[in-house]
Amino acid sequence: MSVAKVTISIESNLLKKVDILVKEQVFSNRSQAIQSAVEEKVSRLDRNRLARECAKLDKKFEQALADEGLASEVAEWLEY
């Protein structure tokens, strides 16, 4: 994975909290702490986007599609 250097502005109180985490060895340095926070936020946004897209689905229509697909394959299933 390639790494790019960026310059950011951050509130001084938040930076102090990051520095405390680094001092307590939660993170090895500021860069790691900030990268971890950004990764977590992006991941949460992705999950929320997926949830929003799923909420748009018509549940009855999706169930009908699933039932239709299962009904056509049920004869091929092995009996247990």
Helices and strands as residue ranges (DSSP letters): H 12-23, H 30-55, H 59-73, G 74-76
